[in-house]
Amino acid sequence: MLSIDLKSKSSFEILEVFESLCLQSHEMLEVEILESDLDSFGFKSFVDLAQLFLLKMLLPLQKDDKTIVLRFVKLDESSSFHKSQQSSEKYGVGSEFFSIDKTEQFSFLYHYKKALEFVGIENKKRVLNLGINRGDEFRVIEQMLSKEDFSKKGFVGVDYCASAIEYAKEEFKSSNLEFICHDINALDELNLAKFDLLISIGTLQSSNINFNAAFMHIYQNFIEDGGAIVLGFPNSRWCDGEMIYGAKAPNYSFSEMSLVLKDIHFCKKYLQQKKYRVVITGKDYLFLSARKI
């Protein structure tokens, strides 16, 4: 365990100390600060600091009437589904990805709910989710609506991961939900009817999908005239079970958002040309929500 005294230090000095740290995975770090400093900086500042340096923040301890001990644990950077082998079961029942429920993260859940409200989920009859995995996004809709309203809608979830689809089928027994194991690049093979809401969270940006071409094809062939769209673009990554803010390209050691913003810009411009009102919201996931004007 490493202990550091940062009482009466400036924000610049504290940042420099954290930049110089060299911690091993799961090593504990204790930082002593004055209670008055914590009041001045705000607790959230240290939560942000933890994320920047891949640390999990634990409950602080009161050392004495003036001193607070902030406790951190270094995350294991090698423990991430991002580093798993590229296959459909990278996201399967036995994977690290499958153990993550992003709807338990309030920064995701809040903005996802707002996106659904913006597109008028209560008025949608047929919903298509591409990259549904185990069905978490449908579960949120179920919780937002009355049982009667939810049962009147038709839901189709498509994912290439067979074990995740089988899990979703067991979780959702209602006849108005259908889960299909299939390659999103070959949706035409399914002979699906059109939908009045498309949802896709972090899937269309997959390396095996030509984003621009895929999005236009899906819009033209699977969305009803006037149908709505909710797309989620990850602006975060998962490390040791923690959601860490900031998209990261493989060739950068820091968060870099160019690819995310490029895809968002393309979709927004394309949909605005189709007379859609488009809004971009969110934080750890950036949501593009679009409804017909």
HUCOR-V875407 format. One record per run of one state. SS is the DSSP state (A for helix, B for strand, O for the rest). FROM is the first residue (numbers start at 0). TO is the last residue. If there is no record, write none. Layout:
BEGIN
SS|FROM|TO / SS|FROM|TO
END
This chain:
BEGIN
O|0|0 / B|1|4 / O|5|9 / A|10|18 / O|19|26 / B|27|33 / A|34|40 / O|41|41 / A|42|51 / O|52|53 / B|54|56 / O|57|59 / B|60|61 / O|62|65 / B|66|73 / O|74|79 / A|80|82 / O|83|86 / A|87|90 / O|91|95 / A|96|98 / O|99|100 / A|101|103 / O|104|104 / A|105|117 / O|118|119 / A|120|122 / O|123|124 / B|125|129 / O|130|134 / A|135|143 / O|144|145 / A|146|150 / O|151|152 / B|153|158 / O|159|160 / A|161|170 / O|171|175 / B|176|180 / O|181|182 / A|183|189 / O|190|193 / B|194|200 / O|201|209 / A|210|221 / B|222|233 / O|234|234 / B|235|238 / O|239|240 / B|241|244 / O|245|256 / A|257|272 / O|273|274 / B|275|281 / O|282|283 / B|284|291 / O|292|292
END
